[in-house]
Amino acid sequence: MEEKILEILDNVYEAKSLIEINDMLKLTSAEKLNELQSTLEKLSDKYIIYKTKKERYILLKNCINLKIGKLALNKKGFGFVILDKEEDLYIPENDLNGATHDDTVLAEITRNGIKKEGRIIKILNRNLNDLVGEIIKLDNGNFGLKLDETKKDLEIIIDKESSKDCVEGHKVVVKIIKELGKKKYIAQVKKIIGHKDDPKVDILSIAYKYNFDPDFGSEVERELENIPNEVSEKELIGRKDLTQEIIFTIDGAHTKDIDDAISYEKIGNLHRLGVHIADVSNYVKENTALGDAAYLRGTSAYLADTVIPMLPHKLSNGICSLNEGVIRLTMSCVMDIDDKGKVVNYDIFPSYIKSCKKMTYEDVNQILMNDIIPTGYEKFADKLKQMNELAHILQKEIANRGYINFDLDEAEVIQDEDGVAIDIVKRERYDGEKLIESFMIVANETVASHIYNMDLPFVYRVHGTPNSEKIDDFVNLVKLMGYKLETKVVDLSPKSMQKLLENLKDIPEFEILSSMLLRSMKKAEYSSENIGHFGLASRAYTHFTSPIRRFPDLTVHRLLKKYLVEKDMSMQTIRFLENNLVEICEHSSEREVGSINAERDVLDMKMAEYMESHIGQTYDGIISTVTNFGLFVELPNLVEGLVPIKSIKGDYYNYIPELLSLVGSSTKKTYRIGDKVKVKCVAASKVTAMIDFELVSEEVKDDRNKE
């Protein structure tokens, strides 16, 4: 019955009544009618079919304005329903309908524009797993939980037995064990993170919130006892010996998990580039506690100066890390590249190396940009300069084919020894960083293209073509802001997006507008289906270069060994991988989002902590976001705060969404994205991760070149 219903409704785009569906199926008995109604209700409960208020039925996938997804709330009050394979749905604060962060919801699209807007119709599932919060004393003497996720409006009482080691102020992870009412629960303490005033507990609380647990558990610890501290002779069998070659690493000064090394040689008119990646798959096997732990984490989380690694330190900082002067197992991709940046020949093989030097970006940039050679770099300086020439060739090649360089600024938190934020600065990227990025891109493309051409199951890093309506809306917004675009977006190609960004690069609002353009495009993700990478203008791309900190890269290494070393390309293997890789890609994409959200939460918290000691100070800033409840203003160091609409003096302001502006009812004074303003910090809270500004100058600076 279920299959027949789904088949008959597959091409129906108008909701049908029970009797109409009965007639379509040509059912003739009351018994069959009852079975039909029961089956429709079951499909409705699963939200495969949508039941309207008038008790009519339609396949949910045929309701173009109805979507199911997980709600991600923003600290600013609004949220997004995260949708599979399409753009996320923006939900204004007034349309949340009682839904909270991480709820699975049914939403209706109410408006299409530069951002798709909707409202929550129904909460399908409330995620109450592993909640993080602070232990508080209730009036009756029992312990309760003040949730870190302030958007979850829940009352939680802590089970007495599990809270016997707790004190007020402890940050804990809890598990819901009983529901007492609609929003009232009893919970059991699973883990005490530490006291809220202890150093690093603030960051660890956010890590646990997104399921990044620093503790790997007893099973993993037992397996680690069998992991060697040094590479054995036996492990070198079947690998190419590269220990006599000049191979080195370039990383941040404090990096301990080093997973990529490089080599270079000029051979005639060709540049021979070697990218040598730590062979994590030699130690992290499938169907082990260690392998399962890596899969569950999916990625390492880099939260300010705290790293929650995907792999235990014995691996990430030890036997897998390409440390200076020790033999390490690697997978190498050696490429011959011509002067136009094209890979004309390559080889991918298991190897072992001995890094000659652990270089830092700071020192390498001194050589490449200032011609200053730090002590210990004398014999490497010329090779580094040759490498930089190749990096520029590769950068020109990907730019010529349409690489979209958003080049957005990133903030870096500087903390004291107690973990308190004492400064927020822009993270700088110079030639050394760009060199490594260029080399990793060409290696990732080479590996992906090789397996794609073999037509074998694989893990790709994909980035879909953007929605044309979103790009049109963005272009119209730029024009409404008063800028004349010299280029027209006639097609949705990487080249056209590249030209659009080039057209905007010299305007004051470039950072804000390029960020908006990036958000209007689809997110990059992992997929077993190769659709190419739009942002890189790449036909085939993967992540091969960071297996210490990303599970997809580890999976790619396992696949390379299976295909290229073990020569296992049997139909049984292919069928198994075709099914298995879909789940791995989906899970890896989800964990990547979790890592990004954790990083963002830590940054917001630390920015607020920093501004707590700067209340009363004034700053020049730029309006980065306009909402119906106020303006968000970004400072030069990327700190962002809210100017509430009710605090703007001199008029009553209305929100004009199509212009992303606030306009005064009487004065017609307008505040728009990109306007320069002077603000004073009037409040900041590390607990809520919120910063409040107040306008101190009513003069809005407008440097736009009008049409």
C-alpha positions in Angstrom: 0.0 0.0 0.0 2.8 2.5 1.0 4.6 2.0 -2.3 1.4 2.5 -4.3 0.5 5.7 -2.5 4.0 7.2 -3.0 3.9 6.2 -6.7 0.5 7.7 -7.4 1.3 10.9 -5.6 4.8 11.3 -7.1 3.7 13.7 -9.8 0.8 15.3 -7.9 1.5 18.9 -6.9 -1.9 19.7 -5.4 -3.1 18.2 -2.0 -5.7 15.5 -2.4 -8.4 14.3 0.0 -8.6 10.7 1.3 -11.5 9.9 -1.1 -9.6 11.4 -4.1 -6.5 9.3 -3.3 -8.8 6.3 -2.8 -10.3 6.9 -6.3 -6.8 7.3 -7.8 -5.9 3.9 -6.4 -9.2 2.5 -7.5 -9.9 1.0 -4.1 -13.4 -0.4 -3.7 -13.8 -1.7 -0.1 -14.2 0.0 3.3 -11.4 -2.2 4.5 -9.0 -0.9 1.9 -10.1 2.7 2.6 -9.3 2.2 6.3 -5.9 0.8 5.4 -5.3 3.7 3.1 -6.1 6.2 5.8 -3.9 4.4 8.3 -1.0 4.3 5.8 -1.4 8.0 5.0 -1.3 8.8 8.7 1.9 6.8 9.2 3.5 8.5 6.2 2.4 11.8 7.6 4.0 11.0 11.0 7.2 10.3 9.2 6.8 13.6 7.2 7.1 11.8 3.9 3.6 13.1 3.3 2.3 16.4 4.5 -1.3 16.6 5.9 -2.9 20.0 5.6 -5.3 21.6 8.1 -8.1 20.6 5.7 -7.0 16.9 6.0 -5.6 16.8 2.4 -2.4 14.9 1.6 0.6 15.7 -0.6 4.2 14.4 -0.9 6.3 16.7 1.2 9.0 16.8 -1.6 6.3 18.2 -3.9 5.5 21.1 -1.5 8.1 23.6 -2.8 7.4 25.9 0.1 7.7 23.4 2.9 11.1 22.2 4.2 12.4 19.9 7.0 15.7 20.7 8.6 17.6 21.4 11.8 17.2 24.8 13.4 20.5 26.7 14.1 19.8 29.8 16.2 22.0 32.9 16.1 22.9 34.9 19.2 21.3 37.9 17.4 17.9 36.3 17.8 17.1 34.9 14.4 17.9 31.4 13.1 18.4 29.2 10.0 16.9 25.9 9.1 19.8 23.9 7.7 18.6 22.1 4.6 20.2 19.3 2.7 21.6 20.1 -0.7 20.1 23.6 -0.8 20.5 27.0 0.7 19.6 27.4 4.4 16.3 29.0 5.2 16.4 32.3 7.3 13.9 32.4 10.2 13.2 35.8 11.8 13.0 35.8 15.6 9.2 36.4 15.6 8.6 33.3 13.4 10.4 30.7 15.5 7.1 29.5 16.9 8.7 28.1 20.1 11.4 26.2 18.3 14.9 26.3 19.8 18.5 25.6 18.8 19.0 22.1 17.3 15.3 21.3 17.0 14.3 19.4 13.8 11.5 21.5 12.4 9.0 21.8 9.6 9.2 25.2 8.0 7.4 27.2 5.4 9.1 29.5 2.9 7.4 32.9 3.1 9.8 35.1 1.1 12.4 34.7 -1.6 15.1 37.3 -1.9 18.8 37.8 -1.3 18.1 35.4 1.6 15.3 32.9 1.6 13.0 33.6 4.5 10.5 31.4 6.3 8.6 30.5 9.5 8.5 27.4 11.7 5.2 25.5 11.4 6.0 22.6 13.7 8.7 21.1 15.9 9.3 17.6 14.9 12.1 16.6 17.3 13.8 18.4 20.2 17.5 17.5 20.5 18.2 17.1 24.2 21.3 15.0 24.0 24.4 15.9 26.0 23.4 19.4 27.2 26.1 21.7 28.7 25.5 24.2 31.5 26.3 25.5 34.9 25.2 23.9 38.2 23.0 26.3 40.2 21.2 26.0 43.6 17.4 25.9 43.4 15.1 27.4 46.1 14.3 23.9 47.4 18.0 23.1 47.9 18.4 20.8 44.9 20.7 21.5 42.0 19.4 22.8 38.7 21.1 23.5 35.4 21.5 26.9 33.8 22.0 26.0 30.1 24.9 27.5 28.2 22.6 27.5 25.2 20.4 30.4 26.3 18.0 29.9 23.4 16.9 26.6 24.9 14.2 27.8 27.3 14.1 24.7 29.5 13.9 24.0 33.2 16.3 21.3 34.2 16.6 19.6 37.6 19.7 17.6 38.4 19.4 14.0 39.6 20.7 13.9 43.2 22.8 10.8 42.9 24.7 12.0 39.9 25.3 15.5 41.4 27.0 14.4 44.6 30.4 15.6 43.4 29.1 18.9 42.0 29.2 22.3 43.5 27.6 25.6 42.4 29.5 27.0 39.4 30.6 23.7 38.0 30.2 23.4 34.3 28.8 20.0 33.4 27.5 17.7 30.6 24.1 16.2 31.4 21.8 13.6 29.9 18.0 14.0 30.1 16.5 11.0 31.9 12.9 12.0 32.5 10.4 14.6 31.2 8.3 16.3 33.9 6.4 18.6 31.6 6.5 20.4 28.3 9.7 22.2 29.1 10.7 20.6 32.4 13.2 17.7 32.7 15.3 15.7 35.1 18.9 15.2 34.0 21.8 13.1 35.0 25.4 14.5 35.2 27.6 12.7 32.7 30.8 14.7 33.2 32.1 17.6 35.3 34.1 19.9 33.0 35.4 22.1 35.7 34.5 25.3 37.6 33.3 28.2 35.5 36.1 30.4 36.9 38.9 27.9 36.1 41.1 28.7 33.1 40.1 27.1 29.7 36.7 25.8 31.2 34.9 28.4 29.1 36.4 27.0 25.9 36.0 23.4 26.9 32.3 24.0 27.7 31.8 25.1 24.0 33.8 22.1 22.8 31.5 19.7 24.7 28.4 21.6 23.4 29.4 20.6 19.9 30.5 17.0 20.9 34.2 17.6 20.8 35.4 15.6 23.8 39.1 15.8 24.8 38.8 12.4 26.5 39.2 9.5 24.1 38.1 6.8 26.6 39.7 3.7 28.0 39.3 1.6 24.8 41.3 4.1 22.8 43.9 4.4 25.6 44.4 0.6 25.6 44.9 0.6 21.8 47.4 3.5 22.1 49.7 1.2 24.1 50.3 -0.8 20.9 51.1 2.3 18.8 54.9 2.8 18.5 56.8 6.0 19.3 59.2 5.4 16.4 58.8 4.0 12.9 60.1 0.4 12.7 62.2 -1.1 9.8 59.3 -3.4 9.0 57.0 -0.5 8.3 59.3 0.8 5.6 58.9 -2.2 3.4 57.1 -1.4 0.1 57.7 2.3 0.5 59.9 4.7 -1.5 62.8 6.0 0.5 62.9 9.9 0.3 65.0 10.5 3.4 67.9 11.8 1.3 65.8 14.4 -0.4 65.5 18.0 0.9 62.0 17.9 2.4 60.8 20.4 5.0 57.6 21.7 6.7 56.2 25.2 7.0 53.6 25.8 9.7 52.7 28.3 12.4 55.3 28.7 15.2 53.1 26.8 17.7 51.9 24.0 15.4 52.5 20.5 16.8 50.3 18.4 14.5 52.3 18.7 11.3 50.8 16.7 8.5 52.3 18.1 5.3 55.9 18.5 4.0 57.1 19.8 0.7 60.1 19.3 -1.7 61.1 21.0 -4.9 63.5 20.5 -7.8 63.8 22.3 -11.1 64.2 19.8 -13.9 64.8 21.4 -17.3 61.7 23.6 -18.0 59.6 21.7 -15.4 59.0 22.3 -11.7 59.0 19.0 -9.7 56.9 19.6 -6.6 56.6 17.0 -4.0 53.7 17.1 -1.4 54.3 14.5 1.3 51.4 13.8 3.7 51.5 12.0 7.0 50.3 8.4 6.5 47.8 8.4 9.4 46.0 5.4 7.9 49.0 3.2 8.8 48.1 3.6 12.5 44.3 4.5 12.5 42.6 1.3 11.2 39.0 0.7 10.4 36.8 -1.2 12.9 39.0 -0.2 15.9 38.2 2.1 18.9 40.8 4.6 17.6 39.2 4.6 14.1 35.7 4.9 15.5 36.8 7.9 17.7 38.3 9.6 14.7 35.1 9.1 12.7 32.8 10.4 15.5 34.9 13.6 15.9 35.2 14.0 12.1 37.7 16.8 12.5 40.0 18.6 15.0 38.5 21.7 16.6 40.7 24.8 16.8 39.2 27.0 19.5 41.3 30.1 20.1 44.5 28.6 21.6 42.9 25.3 22.5 42.9 22.3 20.2 40.5 19.4 20.6 42.3 16.9 18.3 40.7 14.3 16.1 43.5 11.9 17.1 45.2 11.5 20.5 48.4 13.5 21.0 50.5 10.3 20.8 49.5 10.2 17.1 48.7 13.9 16.2 51.9 15.3 17.9 53.9 12.1 17.8 54.3 9.2 15.4 52.1 10.8 12.7 53.5 14.4 12.9 56.2 15.1 10.4 58.6 16.4 13.0 62.1 17.5 12.1 64.9 15.0 12.0 62.9 11.8 12.4 61.6 9.2 10.0 57.9 9.3 9.3 55.6 7.4 7.0 53.9 9.4 4.2 51.8 9.3 1.1 53.5 11.3 -1.6 52.1 13.2 -4.6 55.0 14.2 -6.8 54.1 16.4 -9.8 55.9 17.9 -12.8 54.4 21.3 -13.5 55.1 23.5 -16.5 55.6 27.2 -16.6 51.9 27.7 -17.2 50.9 25.9 -14.0 49.7 22.7 -15.7 50.5 19.3 -14.2 52.0 17.3 -17.0 53.1 14.3 -15.1 52.7 12.9 -11.6 53.0 9.9 -9.3 51.1 9.0 -6.1 52.9 6.5 -3.8 53.6 5.4 -0.2 56.9 6.7 1.1 58.9 7.7 4.1 60.7 10.9 4.8 63.0 12.7 7.3 62.1 16.4 7.5 65.2 18.6 7.3 63.6 21.5 9.1 60.5 22.7 10.8 60.1 26.1 9.3 57.7 28.8 10.4 55.6 31.1 8.3 57.1 34.1 10.0 60.7 33.1 9.1 59.7 32.0 5.5 57.9 35.3 4.9 61.1 37.2 6.0 62.9 35.4 3.2 60.2 35.7 0.5 59.1 39.2 1.2 62.0 41.1 2.8 65.0 39.1 1.6 66.1 38.6 5.2 67.5 35.1 5.9 66.9 34.0 9.6 69.6 31.9 11.2 69.3 28.3 10.2 67.7 29.0 6.9 70.8 29.8 4.8 70.9 26.6 2.8 67.1 26.7 2.1 66.7 30.3 1.0 67.2 29.8 -2.7 64.9 26.8 -2.8 62.2 28.7 -1.0 62.4 31.5 -3.5 62.1 29.0 -6.4 59.1 27.5 -4.6 57.6 30.9 -4.4 58.0 31.4 -8.1 56.1 28.2 -8.7 53.4 29.2 -6.2 52.9 32.5 -8.1 52.6 30.4 -11.4 50.0 28.2 -9.8 48.1 31.2 -8.4 48.0 32.8 -11.8 46.8 29.5 -13.4 43.8 29.1 -11.0 43.0 32.8 -11.3 42.9 32.5 -15.1 40.4 29.6 -14.9 38.1 31.5 -12.5 39.3 30.9 -8.9 37.1 33.1 -6.6 39.4 34.7 -4.1 37.2 36.1 -1.3 40.2 36.9 0.8 38.1 37.7 3.9 39.8 38.9 7.1 39.9 36.6 10.1 40.1 37.6 13.7 42.7 36.1 16.1 42.3 36.1 19.9 45.4 36.9 22.0 45.1 35.5 25.5 47.1 35.8 28.7 48.4 32.9 30.7 45.1 32.5 32.5 43.2 32.3 29.2 41.7 35.8 29.3 41.4 37.6 26.0 43.7 40.7 26.1 43.6 41.6 22.4 41.7 40.9 19.1 43.8 41.2 15.9 43.4 40.4 12.2 45.1 37.2 11.2 47.6 38.0 8.4 48.3 35.9 5.4 51.5 36.5 3.4 53.5 34.7 0.7 54.5 31.8 2.9 50.8 30.9 3.8 49.8 31.4 0.2 52.6 29.2 -1.0 51.5 26.2 1.1 47.8 26.8 0.2 48.7 26.7 -3.6 50.8 23.5 -3.2 48.0 21.8 -1.2 45.4 22.8 -3.8 47.3 21.4 -6.8 48.0 18.1 -4.8 44.3 17.8 -3.9 43.3 18.3 -7.5 45.8 15.8 -8.8 44.7 13.1 -6.4 41.0 13.7 -7.1 41.5 13.8 -10.9 43.4 10.5 -10.8 40.7 8.6 -9.0 37.9 10.3 -10.9 39.5 9.2 -14.2 39.6 5.7 -12.9 35.9 5.9 -12.2 36.1 4.5 -8.7 34.2 5.4 -5.5 35.8 8.4 -3.8 35.4 11.3 -1.4 35.3 14.6 -3.1 35.2 18.2 -1.8 32.5 19.8 -3.8 31.0 23.3 -4.2 27.8 23.6 -6.2 26.8 26.4 -8.7 25.1 29.2 -6.8 21.4 30.1 -7.2 20.9 32.6 -10.0 18.2 34.5 -8.1 20.5 35.0 -5.1 23.2 36.4 -7.3 20.7 38.7 -9.0 19.5 39.9 -5.7 23.0 40.6 -4.6 23.8 42.6 -7.7 20.6 44.6 -7.3 21.6 45.4 -3.6 25.0 46.6 -4.7 23.3 49.0 -7.2 20.8 50.2 -4.6 23.8 51.0 -2.4 24.9 53.4 -5.1 27.6 51.6 -6.9 27.9 51.2 -10.6 29.0 47.7 -11.7 31.2 47.7 -14.7 30.6 44.0 -15.3 27.3 42.1 -15.9 26.7 38.7 -14.6 25.5 37.0 -17.8 26.2 33.5 -16.7 26.8 31.6 -13.4 30.4 30.7 -14.0 33.4 31.1 -11.6 34.8 33.7 -14.1 31.7 35.9 -13.8 31.8 35.7 -10.0 35.5 36.5 -10.0 34.8 39.6 -12.2 32.0 40.6 -9.9 34.4 40.5 -6.9 37.1 42.3 -8.8 34.6 45.1 -9.5 34.0 45.6 -5.8 37.6 45.2 -4.4 38.4 48.9 -4.1 35.2 50.0 -2.3 35.1 50.6 1.4 32.4 47.9 2.0 34.4 45.2 0.1 34.8 42.9 3.2 31.1 43.1 4.0 29.8 42.7 0.5 32.2 39.8 -0.3 31.1 38.1 2.9 27.4 38.6 1.8 28.2 37.2 -1.7 29.9 34.2 -0.1 26.9 33.6 2.1 24.6 33.8 -0.9 26.5 30.9 -2.5 26.3 27.2 -1.6 28.5 25.8 1.1 31.4 23.5 0.2 30.9 20.0 1.5 32.0 16.3 1.1 30.3 14.1 -1.4 30.8 10.8 -3.1 29.4 12.4 -6.2 31.8 14.7 -8.1 30.0 17.8 -9.2 33.2 19.9 -9.2 34.3 22.8 -7.0 32.7 26.1 -8.2 34.8 28.4 -5.9 38.1 26.8 -7.0 36.9 26.5 -10.6 38.0 22.9 -10.3 36.6 19.9 -12.2 37.7 17.5 -9.5 38.8 18.3 -5.9 39.3 16.4 -2.7 40.9 16.8 0.7 44.1 14.7 0.8 46.5 16.9 2.7 45.4 17.0 6.4 44.6 13.4 7.6 45.8 14.2 11.2 42.9 16.7 11.6 40.2 15.7 9.1 38.5 12.3 8.7 37.7 12.8 4.9 41.5 13.1 4.3 42.1 9.9 6.3 39.4 8.2 4.2 41.1 9.4 1.0 44.4 7.9 2.1 42.7 4.5 2.9 41.1 4.6 -0.6 44.4 5.4 -2.3 46.0 2.4 -0.6 43.2 0.2 -1.5 43.2 1.2 -5.2 46.9 2.0 -5.9 48.8 -0.3 -3.5 46.5 -3.3 -2.8 45.0 -3.1 -6.3 41.6 -3.9 -4.9 39.1 -2.8 -7.4 36.7 -5.7 -7.2 32.9 -5.2 -7.7 32.3 -6.3 -4.1 34.6 -3.6 -2.9 33.1 -1.0 -5.2 29.6 -1.8 -4.2 30.5 -1.6 -0.5 32.3 1.7 -0.9 29.5 3.2 -3.0 27.1 2.8 0.0 29.6 3.4 2.8 31.1 6.6 1.4 27.7 8.4 1.3 27.4 8.1 5.0 31.0 9.1 5.6 30.6 12.2 3.5 27.4 13.3 5.2 28.8 12.8 8.7 32.0 14.6 7.8 30.1 17.5 6.5 28.0 17.7 9.7 31.1 17.5 11.9 32.8 20.3 9.9 29.8 22.5 10.5 30.0 21.6 14.2 33.6 22.6 14.3 32.9 25.9 12.5 30.1 26.7 14.9 32.2 25.9 17.9 35.0 28.1 16.6 32.5 30.9 16.0 31.0 30.6 19.5 34.5 30.8 21.1 35.4 33.8 19.0 32.2 35.6 19.9 32.7 34.8 23.6 36.3 35.9 23.6 35.4 39.2 21.7 32.8 39.9 24.4 35.3 39.1 27.1 37.8 41.5 25.6 35.2 44.3 25.3 34.2 43.9 28.9 37.4 45.8 29.8 36.7 48.5 27.1 33.2 49.7 28.1 32.9 53.4 27.6 35.5 53.6 24.8 34.6 55.0 21.4 35.5 53.5 18.0 35.1 54.1 14.3 33.2 51.3 12.7 31.2 50.2 9.7 27.6 48.9 9.6 27.9 45.2 8.8 24.3 44.0 9.2 20.9 45.7 9.4 18.0 44.0 11.0 14.5 44.9 12.3 15.9 45.2 15.8 19.0 47.3 15.1 22.4 47.7 13.5 25.5 45.5 13.8 28.7 47.6 13.7 32.1 46.0 12.9 35.3 47.6 14.3 38.6 47.5 12.4 39.8 44.5 14.5 36.6 42.6 13.4 34.8 42.9 16.8 31.1 43.3 16.1 28.4 44.7 18.4 24.7 45.6 18.2 23.2 49.1 18.2 19.6 48.4 19.3 17.1 50.2 17.2 15.4 51.6 20.3 18.7 53.3 21.3 19.0 55.3 18.1 18.0 58.9 19.0 16.2 61.6 17.0 13.5 59.6 15.2 11.5 56.4 14.9 13.3 54.0 12.5 11.7 51.5 10.2 13.5 48.5 8.7 13.4 48.3 4.9 14.5 44.7 4.1 15.0 45.1 0.4 17.5 48.0 1.0 18.9 46.4 4.2 18.4 49.8 5.8 16.9 51.6 8.7 15.0 54.8 7.7 13.8 57.5 10.0 10.0 58.1 9.8 10.3 61.9 10.0 13.8 62.8 9.1 14.3 60.1 6.4 17.8 59.6 7.8 19.1 56.3 6.6 21.5 53.8 8.0 22.7 51.2 5.5 25.2 48.4 5.3 28.6 49.9 4.7 27.9 53.3 6.4 30.8 54.5 8.6 29.7 55.4 12.1 31.3 56.2 15.5 30.1 54.0 18.4 30.7 53.7 22.1 30.8 50.3 23.8 28.1 50.5 26.5 27.8 46.8 27.5 29.5 43.5 27.0 29.0 40.1 28.5 31.2 37.0 28.1 28.3 34.9 29.4 25.9 35.9 26.7 28.7 36.6 24.1 26.9 39.9 23.3 28.4 43.4 22.8 26.2 46.5 22.8 27.2 49.7 21.1 25.6 53.1 21.1 25.9 55.7 18.2 27.8 58.7 19.4 27.8 60.5 16.0 24.7 61.1 14.1 26.8 61.9 11.0 26.8 58.9 8.6 29.9 58.9 6.4 29.0 57.9 2.8 32.0 57.4 0.5 30.1 55.8 -2.4 30.6 56.7 -6.0 27.1 57.3 -7.2 25.9 56.1 -10.6 
